[in-house]
Amino acid sequence: MNPIIESLNRYAAANRWSVGGGPARHLSAGQLEFPVLWHEPLALTGKIGRNEGFLTYKMSFLLLDRGDESESPENIRQRLENQSLGIIRTLENHARVRDVRLIACKPAESSLTRYGETAITVSIEVDIFFHHPITQA
């Protein structure tokens, strides 16, 4: 499994988040249990090295939560931003991850689903180590 997806799943399980993936337009297609960590497909954007080196992936993930009735959307957004930093720390602690760069953390302008949740989109770049043994032809 890709170490990025593995780390997202580990974080979600440890913090009791529902996890899903795919294009963001698929968010509203099914039943959601909040809070939700939704990752969009990874994009391989770079490679350094031949048989070993680094792969660079660019990705976005969304954090969605409805909070409770007494919590303001601004407080929910702040909590989601803090959660995003926890996810980045989890990624950084994976043995195959070399570097994680936060590109942007942007609040959604409106609800992304029919549930009226508060959401943020986090865009990152991640460098991971790869090693492919040389095979004899």
Buried (B, 14 or more C-beta within 10 A) or exposed (E): EBBBBBBBBBBBEEEEBBBBBEEBEEBEEEEBEBBBBBBBEBEEEEEEEEEEBBBBBBBBBBBBBBBEEEEEBEEBBEBBBEBBEEBBEBBEEBEBBBEBEEEEBEBBEEBBBEBEBBBBBBBBBBBBBEEEEEEEE
